[in-house]
Amino acid sequence: EIEIEGGAIIPLPFLNFAYKNFGISAIHRSYSKFDIPKDILNMMLFGNQSNQKLFLQFGGETISSNEIGFTYAHSFTIGSQPLQVGATIKYLQGLFYLSMEDIQGGGSYFQTDSLSFSGSGKYLTKQAFGGGGSAIDIGVLLPELLSGWNLGVSLINLGGNIKWGSDNFTRSMLSG
């Protein structure tokens, strides 16, 4: 199968600013991944051949969320070396989640013989609209190592989770 992935990270305008050591940020994130069976591509390129079983094991998932973060950063001096440390506490607003997977024993298929078409398939689809959660980001910026080069290390989405369900901000906005 051929796997296709893509995503987007878009800052939400007018909601990102910083003052002294504090900052507020708002970002929209979307991510998609889906699989295209090789048999489908072979059929498109070489035609539908008689007595050949084409396996149709499609699958994929998509998630979309917003994150609103409150950041604090501070500079320290250890000896004569400056060290900068920052942390962000984030609220994660789940917008939607969709997934689909093939659950047919032996795989979903389509077959052509000299007299007929036949096939079988079972897919499980999961969906969720609206969710809420939290996460923490932590980062450290080390002093200049080589003429103009600094080294930074960050841990992103520590403890990150989104609980999908009916009791959340997104659902309350949609229901009025």
N, C-alpha and C positions, 0 to 999 in steps of 0.2 A: 504494500500500500504506500501511497505518497502522502506525507504529512505536510499540511500548510498551516503556518502560524503567523499571526500578526497582532499588533497592538498599537495603542495610542495613549499618550500621556499629554493632557492638555491643561495648562494652568487656567483657572477660572478668573476672568478679568475683574479688576476692581476689588478683589478679595485678598490680595497678596501685598503685605507691607511689613516693614521692619522699623523699629525705633530703639536706638541704643542696643541693648543686649536681647531684646525681645522681638519676636516675629510671629506673624499669622500667615498661614498659607492655605490655599484651597486648590485642589487638583482633581481633575476627572481622569479616571483610568478605565480603559476597555481592552480586553484581550480575547482573541478567538483562536481556536485550533480545530482543524477538522481533517479527516482522512478520506482520500479518494482511492478506492480499490484499483489495483493495476489492471484487473480484468475489464473494468469499464473503459480504461484508456486503450487497451488492446482491441476491444470491440469497436471503439471509435476509429482507430487507425486501420484495422484489418478487416472490419465487418463482423457480422454475426455468423459464426461458423456452426454448421449443424453438428449435433451430438457433442457439443462442448458445454460444460457447466461453467457458468460465470459466477464467481463468488462476489457478493455485494455487501461486504462488511464495512458499511459506512459508519462513521462515528465522529464525535466532536463535542466541543463545549465553548460557551461564550459567557463572559462575566463582565459586568459594567458596574463601577462604583465611583463615589466621590469621597475624598478625604479632606478633612479640615484639621489643620495642625496648629498647635501653639508651641513655639520654640523659645528656648532660652540658651544663650551661649555665653561662655566666660573665658577670659584669658588668664592663665597662670604663668608664673615664672618659677622654674625649677633650676636652682643655681643661676646661671646666666641665660638659660635657654627658655624661650617662650613656648607655651603649650596652650592650645585652644581646644576647648571641650564644649560640646553642645548636645542638647536632647530635644526631641519633639514628642509631644503626646498628641495622638491623633484619634479623632472620631471617624469611623468608617461607615459611610452610608451606602449600603448595598442597593443598587437600582434593580438589576435583574441577573439571573443565572439560568442558563439553558444548557442541557446536555442530552446526547443521544448515543446509544451504544447497541450493537448487534448482540442479541441474546439467543439467537437460533442455535440449537445444538448442531455442530458441524458447519455453521455459517449459513447466512442467508444466500440464496442463489437464484439464478435465472438460467433456463436451459431451452434450447431449440432443438427439436429433432425433425425428421422429414415430414411429420404430420401435424405437429402442435408445438405450442409454447407451454412451458410449465415453470413453476418457481415456488419458493417458500421463503418467508422471512418473518422475523420477530425482532422488534426494536423496543428498547426501553427509553422513554423520554422523561427527563426530570426538568422541572421548572420552578423558579421561585421569583417572586416580585416583592421587593422591599426587605430590608434587613438593616441591622445595626451592629456595630462592634467597635473595637479599639485596637491600637497598636502603639508601639514606642520605637523611635529611631534614636540611636546614639552615635555620635561621631567624635573623632579626635583628629586634630591637625598638628603634625609634628613640625619642629623648626626646619628652616632651610637646610637641606642636606648638601646639595651641589648648586653652584651658582644659579639661583633663581628657581630651583626645584624644591618643592615641599612634598611631604608624604602625608596623605590622609587615609584614615580607616573609618568605615562606618558599618554599623549593623542596622539593617532596615527591617521594619515590620516585626520586631520582637514581640512575641505573644499575640500576633495579629490574628483576628478571627472576625467573621461576620456571622451572626445568628439570623438565619432567614426565618421569617414567620409573620404573623399578623399583627404583633404588638411592636410597632416601630414607627419612626418619623416618616419614612417614605409612604407606608400604607396610610397613615393618618392624613397626609397631604393629598393622596389620591382619592380617598373616600370623602373628602370635604371636611 
